[in-house]
Amino acid sequence: MIRVSSAAKAVVAGLAAGAAAVGTAVQDGNFTTGESVTAALAVLSALGITYAVPNRPGEVDRVTPGRGI
């Protein structure tokens, strides 16, 4: 299983939230101050929430010799 750090997951979540907010905001052809604040808050919220939630602990590997129990 690939191990991904909490920081890497938070960055990806922030980028995805920002892209979604900006993509929605520019549909009408302009990007207002309110839309930029909304996009910034979406990025910061995604970063903070994703970073704060811990990764699930890995399961014991019972297949690979020398690993696990």
Legacy VTK file of the C-alpha trace (Angstrom):
# vtk DataFile Version 3.0
C-alpha trace
ASCII
DATASET POLYDATA
POINTS 69 float
0.000 0.000 0.000
1.233 3.475 -0.800
1.770 5.726 2.199
0.756 9.319 1.643
1.571 11.982 4.210
-1.106 14.196 5.705
0.560 17.257 4.183
0.490 15.800 0.662
-3.181 14.886 1.010
-3.957 18.371 2.289
-2.195 20.033 -0.659
-4.095 17.903 -3.175
-7.389 18.621 -1.407
-6.631 22.347 -1.393
-5.799 22.343 -5.089
-8.961 20.431 -5.924
-11.156 22.740 -3.837
-9.533 25.828 -5.314
-9.873 24.567 -8.868
-13.537 23.745 -8.325
-14.276 27.142 -6.764
-12.410 29.087 -9.449
-13.896 26.993 -12.245
-17.368 27.726 -10.979
-16.629 31.414 -10.427
-15.408 32.136 -13.964
-18.409 30.592 -15.700
-19.983 34.012 -16.148
-16.823 35.538 -17.617
-15.566 37.579 -14.671
-13.999 36.927 -11.300
-15.286 39.226 -8.559
-13.822 39.973 -5.149
-16.486 37.869 -3.446
-15.695 34.910 -5.665
-11.981 35.239 -4.904
-12.712 35.262 -1.170
-14.889 32.179 -1.592
-12.127 30.401 -3.520
-9.529 31.314 -0.893
-11.766 30.089 1.930
-12.418 26.833 0.055
-8.669 26.234 -0.293
-7.912 27.073 3.344
-10.811 24.965 4.623
-9.784 21.960 2.547
-6.168 22.302 3.680
-7.065 22.551 7.350
-9.718 19.857 7.476
-7.752 17.333 5.428
-4.558 17.926 7.413
-6.377 17.618 10.749
-7.975 14.241 10.004
-5.444 11.482 10.771
-4.604 8.712 8.337
-6.170 5.356 9.090
-3.596 2.988 10.626
-2.305 0.353 8.238
-3.504 -3.208 8.487
-1.226 -6.087 9.412
0.392 -7.628 6.338
-0.206 -11.377 6.645
1.056 -12.225 3.161
4.611 -10.883 2.935
7.099 -12.966 4.951
8.853 -10.982 7.657
6.221 -8.273 7.797
3.204 -8.030 9.996
2.736 -10.072 13.141
LINES 1 70
69 0 1 2 3 4 5 6 7 8 9 10 11 12 13 14 15 16 17 18 19 20 21 22 23 24 25 26 27 28 29 30 31 32 33 34 35 36 37 38 39 40 41 42 43 44 45 46 47 48 49 50 51 52 53 54 55 56 57 58 59 60 61 62 63 64 65 66 67 68
